[in-house]
Amino acid sequence: MKRALLRSPLFLTLCLLVPVAACAGVLNALEEMTDENSAEGKLIRGANRLRKSWQDLDPSEEHYIGRSVAAEILAMPGYPVAKDEAAQAYVNKVGLAVAMTNDGVRQPFLAYRFAVLDTDEVNAFACPGGTILVTKGLVKKTASEDELAAVLAHEIAHVTLKHGVQAIQKSNLAQAFTYLAEGAAQATMKPEDLQQLTGLFDESVKDVVRTLITSGYSREAEAAADKLGREFLAGTGYDPQALTRVLARMQDAGGDGGMFATHPAPKDRQASLGAPLAYAGDGGAMQKRTARYAQNLKP
């Protein structure tokens, strides 16, 4: 039974989503649950331990799950990675500047990566663990490095606030663990059971993708990401009002689909931000940022 489990689709799916150390713990729990000589109580304890390992995701597990979410998005038609190496490098530097200079963002193993997608759709996707995808269409809505940083800071805030992880925790995982516990109590794990569980775990990742692309986060989540992102801007030395300017430009331009379909109206997001944060400014630094922006994000 244990050898069959090692080759099962469920175990392979779990290994794609979590690091090696976590997979070892998952395997141990599954072995206890599927050991035909184990008592019912031991089986249920194993199921509960496995359930907890997924409810309390650590940063490394977020990272690997986020990679799966990003891979799902990149495999979709219409979201190719832009081939502009200068733009990709520049966006990564700006994003990392925001991520690495703010308390609450610097978490172990939370490896931030940024990529520009070659589409005119105005959108961005914050995957769990720090993989952030931003479309060329959204980048074009910015007019300065500060505004680009504002777009990225909003997405970094989503990761910091674990909005993507919350989408996972509220998804098919609950059904999967209930089903797993029931199977454990019966001391059985048939091939059709494994197939159903594999589908449920796959759906847990796809739930995040659907949230990012189709339904979007709640108004409350978007407002929280806007406010925290603005704080990140100020903490990095960028103009915190840059986010307001991007939102105003989006409101004036209008549009449908993409971010316009999954986010609250830009004017409503502006209103939710409330009073502006103080910003002293630095003329010399601003000139350098203006030059960098013009050099790396050519029309």
Secondary structure as GFF3:
##gff-version 3
##sequence-region A 1 299
A	DSSP	alpha_helix	2	6	.	.	.	ID=ss1
A	DSSP	alpha_helix	9	17	.	.	.	ID=ss2
A	DSSP	alpha_helix	20	34	.	.	.	ID=ss3
A	DSSP	alpha_helix	40	55	.	.	.	ID=ss4
A	DSSP	alpha_helix	59	74	.	.	.	ID=ss5
A	DSSP	alpha_helix	85	100	.	.	.	ID=ss6
A	DSSP	beta_strand	113	117	.	.	.	ID=ss7
A	DSSP	beta_strand	124	126	.	.	.	ID=ss8
A	DSSP	beta_strand	131	135	.	.	.	ID=ss9
A	DSSP	alpha_helix	136	139	.	.	.	ID=ss10
A	DSSP	alpha_helix	145	160	.	.	.	ID=ss11
A	DSSP	alpha_helix	163	169	.	.	.	ID=ss12
A	DSSP	alpha_helix	172	185	.	.	.	ID=ss13
A	DSSP	alpha_helix	191	210	.	.	.	ID=ss14
A	DSSP	pi_helix	211	215	.	.	.	ID=ss15
A	DSSP	alpha_helix	219	236	.	.	.	ID=ss16
A	DSSP	alpha_helix	242	253	.	.	.	ID=ss17
A	DSSP	alpha_helix	259	262	.	.	.	ID=ss18
A	DSSP	alpha_helix	266	273	.	.	.	ID=ss19
A	DSSP	alpha_helix	283	296	.	.	.	ID=ss20
###
